[in-house]
Amino acid sequence: MDRMAQTALNSLKMLMENQTAIAHNLANVNTPGFKQDVATDFSSIFLDRQNGIEPRIVSARNTGGFSVEQGQLENTKNNLDVAIKNDGYFIIQPMNGGSIAFSRRGDLQINENGELLDGAGNQMLDAGLQAIEIPAFRSINISPEGQIFIKPLGGEVDAEPVEVAVLGTSIPDEEVQLKKSLDGHIRILPLQNEDGEEEEVPIEANQQARIISGFLEKSNVNSVDEMVNSLENQRKFEMHIKFIQMAEELDSAGASLLRLPGM
C-alpha cells in the first residue's frame, strides 16, 4: 500500500507543477514575445537498494522547457515596436540583475536617461553587449539588421539619419540547448565539466536575426488549450486523491485481518 500511496503522491506533485506552469502561461497571454512554458517535460529516476532505498521509479520534471513556436505578429505602426522574424532573440540585461539573457519581447521604450528598455524594464543590449543609450531625436527607425537611425532633435530637418546603435541579436547554434531560468528569462543550458560542475555558457551576439520594425510578436500561448489542460489536471488530481484514499482503506482492511481476535 505504501508504494501505491507514494506513486500517487509523486504524480500529485507533478500535477501541481503542471498547474503552476499553466497558470503562468495564462497570466502572460497578453505579454509580447512570451514563450509558453512546457509543462510535460518529464524524466524518470530509479531508486535502488544499493543506496539503501526500496526499489522504485519516480518521475521528476525537467523545469525550464518552453515552446519556440513564433507568436502572431501584430502591426502596430510604432517605430519603437520591433519583432524578430522566425528564429533568433534580442539580448537583454534583466532589470533585477543576473546574467544577460535572450528575449523575444520587442515593445521598446526610452526612459528619462535615454536608455533603451523593453516593456518589462529590461535593458536592451547592442552588438557589443553594452547598454544602448539614445540621444534626443525627432524621428527614429530600426533596420532589419538592427541598426538604430535617428534624426537628432535640433538638427536640420532634411539632414540624413544618424546611426546611434545596433540592437544585439543572436540565433544560437542548433546544438545549443536553451531553457528558462528561475527568473523567467531564457538562457543557454549550462554545461558540465569533467568534475561534474556546471559551467555557464556566455551569450554572444552574432547579428543573424532579421528584425521587423512596426510589428510586435504576441505571446504564443493558446488560452483555450491552457484552460482545457487546467481542467484535465483538476480531474487527474481528484482521481489521484481517490487513489490515495483507496490505498488507505485497503491498508486498514489488511491490518484488521491480521489483528488477533479480542485485541
N, C-alpha and C positions, 0 to 999 in steps of 0.2 A: 504493500500500500504506500510505503514511503516513496518508492520510485514513481508511482502514479502521481502523487502529490507534487513531487519535485519536478516532474516533466510538465505538469500543468502550470506550476509557478514560474518555471523558466519561460514557457510560452506567454504567460501573462506579462512578464517583464518585456518581452519583445513587442507585444501588442501595445503596451503603454508607450514605448519608444516610437513605434509607428504612429500612434495617435499624436504624439508631440510633433513629429515631422509634418503630419497632415495639418495640424493647427498652425504651424509656422508657415506652410505654403499658403493656406487660406488668408493669413494675416498679410501676406505680401502679394496678393493678386494684382494690386494696382501699383506695385513698386517697379519702376522702369529697370529693365535689364535683369530682373531677379531670375535666378535659375532654380527650378523646382528641386527640393530635397528628395532624394530617393529613399523610400522607407523600407525597401525589401532587399537590401544588400546584406545577406547573412553568411556566416561561416560556422563550422562546427568544431567543437573542442572535445577530444576524447580523454576522459579521466580514467587512469588505470590503477591497478593495485600496486604497481611499482612505486607510486608516490603515496602509498598508504591511503588511497581513496577507493571507495566502492566503484567498480567499473560502470561507466555510463557515458553517454554522449549528450552534451548540452549545446545549444545554439548561442552564438554571440553575434551581435550586429556590428558590421563594419561602418562606423559613422563617417560622414564626410562625402558620401556619394551624392551626385547631382545630375540632372538631365542637361545635356549640351544642346538640346533642340533650340533652334532660334525662335524667339518670340515674334509676334506680329509687329511690323514696322508701321508706325503712325506718323503721318505727315503733319508736322506742327508749324512749318514755315518760320521757325525760330532759328536764327543763325547760331545760337548757342546750344541748340539741341543737336546731338550727333549720335549716330548708331554705327555699329560695325556690321558690314555685310558678310554673312556666312561666318567663317572661323575667325578667331582672334579675340584679343582682350585689350582694354585700356590698362594702364599701370597706375596704381594709386598708392598714396601713403595714408593708411587709415587714421581718422581723426583721434581715435582713442589710443594711438600708439601701436606698437608691434611692428613686425617686418612688413615690407612693401608687399602688395598683393595684386591679383588680377581682378578686373571688374568689367561688366558689360553695361554699366549704368552711364548714360550719356546726357542727363539733364544738367548741363553745366551752368555755373553761375560765378560771378566775380564778387568777392567780399570787399569791405571798405579798404583793405590793404592791397587790393589789386591781385590777390591770389585767386587762381582758377580752381574751383571746387566742383564736386558733383552735388547732386541734390541731397545727399546724406551728410555733406560737410567734409568729405574726404578730399585730400589734396590730389589734383591731377599732376602726374609727373611727365617730364619731357623725355626725349630720346636718350638723354644722359642721366635719367632717373633723378632729376632735380625738380624742385617745386617750380611751377610756372607762375610768373607774375605778368600781368597785362597792364600796360600803360593806359591812361585815359584815352578813349577813342570816340570817333564819330560813327564809324561802322566797323564791323568785324566779319571775317569769313574764314572758314576752315576747309582746306582742300582734302581730297580723297587720301592724300599721303599724310595728313595730319598737320600740315603747315598752317599756322595761325597768322593771318594777314589782318592788319588794321589800318584805318586812316586816322592818324593821331588827331586828337582834339586840339584845335588851334592851328592846324596846318592848312595848306592850300586845299581848296575844295576839289580841284581837279588833279591833285597830286596822286602819284602811284601808291597803291597799298604797300605797307612795310611789313616784312615778316618779323615777328617778335618771338616766336617759339614754335616747337614741333611737338605735338601730342605723342607721348610714348605709347607704342602698341607692340603687341607680340602675338605670334602664332607659335605655340610650343611644338616641339618635335613630336612625332607620333608615339615614340616610346616613353615620353614624359607622362607621368600619371599626376592628375590633379585631384584635389579634394578640398572640401570646405573646412576651414579651421573652426575652433570653438567660437571665435568672434564673428563667424558667418562669412568671412572673406575667403576667396579662392586662392590657394597657394599650391606649389609643387610638393608632392608627397616626398617626405624626407627619405634618404637612402640609408641603408645600414652598412657600416664599415665592418672590417674583419673582426672587430671586438664586439660586434652586436650593438654598437651605439648608433643612434640616429644622427645623420648629418644633413643639415638644411641645404637645399639646392637653391642658389641665388636666382632671382628673376632677372632676365635681361630683355632689353627692347631690341627687336630685330626689324621693326617697321614694315612688316609684311602684311598687316591687316589693311583692308580698304574701308575708309570712313565715308558715310553718307551724311551730309550736313542738312539740317532742317527736318530730320526724322528722329523719332525715339523708338527704341526697341521696348516693347511691352513685356511684362512677365510672361514666361512660358507655362505658367500654372493654369490648368483647366479646372475651374472651380466646381463644375458639375462632377467630374471624375473624383475630385478630392472629397466631395460630400458623400458620394457613393462609397468610397473607401472608408470614410469615417463610420458610416452606418454598418458596413460589413465588419469593421473592427469591433464595434459595440456588440454585435451578435456573437462574434467569436469570444469576446471577453465573457459574456454571460454563459456561454457554453462551457468555458474552462472553469468558471466558478462552480457550475453544477457538477463538473467532473471532480473537483476537489471535495465537494460535499458528498459525492458518491463514494470516494475513497475513504472518507471519514466514517461513513455508515458501514462500509464493508469491514473496516478495521475494528469498529465497535462490535459488529456481529461476530467476527472471528475471535475477539477477546472474550466474548460471553460464552462461546462454545468451549473455550479452553479453561474457563473458570470451574473449579471444583464445586460439586453440589453443597449447598449450605454455606458457601463462602461469600 
